[in-house]
């Protein structure tokens, strides 16, 4: 058979396969004689070269050298009169098709002649292993000519011709997204921080048992003023004891006694009030349990086991909408309740054992956040994470160590390291690399929508999204599809997807530090959503996507794609409403990270 490439590379190992012959047509063929062969010999008839069995069974194998994608697979073989052969094709050890050599007419045939067998839209990656196993019938030689791969979705069906398909470019920079990343004080106006930690003395919000939740509300309103306008949410922790600082003990509780019956009664009552105040407060991101021990770190002074049982149970009951975090894994009934963890020594050389304990409760990270802070100035911190925040983010040996910790333990947010020198370009560049791996990062690879949508008709929007970050987004925020006025860039119509739980967009798992990849890759999610259009005047509009904060249903979390307009929406392409248009591309994108306009609505329900 005429060859359509000039050379092929022979590899010496029996387990390493030859490179493949590439045709110039849309089909990508692998000639059988160029595969790694077992119990086969090469033969030819006129201009056709092929392989034939020398035994009752044979194996032909190779590595897929074409671009990764989805392919329809076909094969050309000789259907011999003397016996019927069986062929089976495997992808990475998994059988994806088998077929019989029918007809028995001593002529070459294609597998697709047996239409119900041909494999279509098979996802194949460059480097995947393909194996064809053959079993001969009586007297036959199982002759195979080539395997052919055709990229799927190339056929111009009427349906596909009526669709716009967009492949957005990934936004390569770090993104200031909500509920993740660097955590910092509201007053610091950090370039990435959308989370702010709030330490609260117990007696600031309740000094006697008679104080009600109004006192908690007044305190939070003053402390969190301006947060909603800047798209910042808060992580509160109530404490009683802070060395060398003002006491947090209420005036009607004996100071320092974490084990009395009176303390148990009062702490349970306080947790109930906190639940009433915070569980439906849009300004609250997560809750750190606190209360017990110095700084609320739940270590020392300790409390009774029955008090721990009661505290954990009450937090679980009081917070149905907000996720609660505790200080140590395998404590406070975390095997029963969905608590996350706050670790005060991310990346510290002397607390690597904490990662071991986190792995013991894995995969808790899939449903609750793991956050906290780095730590400096004690033990072997000069080894890791370095002398201070600027050193951590600037020097690769420290920065990479922290990134590997975040990746392997699925870190969502952290502070202290956020205090790096913002005037240093080196520090800012390193911080961006850390921000990119914390929390979630949603990359859209493909979007499909109709070129034309008529009023009062249904239409479908579909897209593929992958989470390349380290954690999910922990609340089920809605995904919006909208039509924007091309001049004002404001929506004239919008609706939210009903078949999406964004919490299921999980990242990969089992971090491999050597390859800088997850051994278990993140799943690509295909979203298909039907909408009913009405009330939109005839014209040309821009179809867009957005992730909304339920507090006001305003765009908030951003996809990591370059298609972006200030205000939080992602313009995908133009669409004609009640009319046909010829041009669908959109330009004039804004930079995601430069947008400081996002906010949410302050919603507090008691």
Secondary structure, 3 states (H helix, E strand, C coil): CCCCCCCCCCCCCCCCCCCCCCCCCCEEEEEHHHCEEECEEEEEECCEEEEEECCCEEEEEEECCCCCEEEEEEEEEEECCCCCCEEEEEECCEEEEEEECCCCCCEEEEHHHCCCCCCCCEEECCCCEEEEEEECCCCCCCCEEEEEEEECCCCCCHHHHCEEEECCCECCCCCCCCCCEEECCHHHCCCCCCEEEEEEEHHHHCCCCCCCHHHHHHHHHHHCCCCHHHCCEEEEEEECECCCCCCCCCCCCCCCCCCCHHHHHHHHHHHHHHHHHHCCECCEEEEECCCCCECCCCCCCCCCHHHHHHHHHHHHHHCCCCEEEECCCCCCCCCCCCCEEEEEEECCHHHCHHHHHHHHCCCHHHCCCEEEEECCCCCCCCCCCCCCHHHHHHCHHHHHHHHHHHHHHCCCEEECHHHCCCCCHHHHHHHHHHHHHCCCCEEEEEEEEECEECCCCEEEEEEEEEECCCCCCCCCCCEEEEEEECCCCCEEEEEECCCCCHHHCCCCEEEECCCCEEEECCCEEEEEEEEECCCCCCEEEEEEEEEEECCCCEEEECCCECCCECCCEEEEEEEEECCCCCCCCCCCCCCHHHCCCCCCCCCECC
